[in-house]
């Protein structure tokens, strides 16, 4: 058996492979020279997660208009060894560990595209997920950012967007519920979406490059701040 686990949902099956699988099987991408979307994946150790994430991307996206940038945050395991076997990706290796926030900012600056997707390295993606995110920008006006439905390994819902109440408390919408529930399966405006899978334009409406605010170092709340800034300061929508 080549895979360790499989996950079936929405009439699709995703697989999680062992590290030994990637010793024998190479992942290939066709990194676009003129990309529409840049996928930024920060990684630190846990090579098997990164490789499975990239494997699912290689199967489930049309990458003719996509570039993939991996920010290797000074990993000490076999991450770099495996990444160097993959064709069609750009690898940036930090000499010192920088953390998630700075890694994302490094990737955004390097992106050649109009759109940027930040993606956690422990995510597996469903078919057409990237087209579905991008389609919101084409069909809706004044879009600031679009996030994915996130599903836990046990197939419970992690979030279908996020909201902030009048006391400033953040809440994952639909957490631990069934992801097939109709009320979570339509496009809607929310306060913010988690940075596990978040698509936005590289530049703000005033042509300033988007960067996560380093006030929030070392981590947490940075994507919330970015989404709220888009929503209230630039009057854009978060989906």
Buried (B, 14 or more C-beta within 10 A) or exposed (E): EEEBEEBEEEEEEBBBBBBEBBEEEEBEBEBBEEBBBBBBBBBBBBBBBBBBBBBBBBEBBEBEBBBBBBBBBBBEEBBBEBBEEBEBBBBBBBEEEBBBBBBBBBBBEBBBBBBBBBBBBBBBBBBEBBEBBBEBBEEEEEBBBBBBBBBEEEEEBBBBBBEBEEEEEEEBBBBEBEBEEEEBEEEEEBBBBBBBBBBBBBEBEEEEEBBBEEEBBEEEBBBBBBBBBBBEEEEBBBB
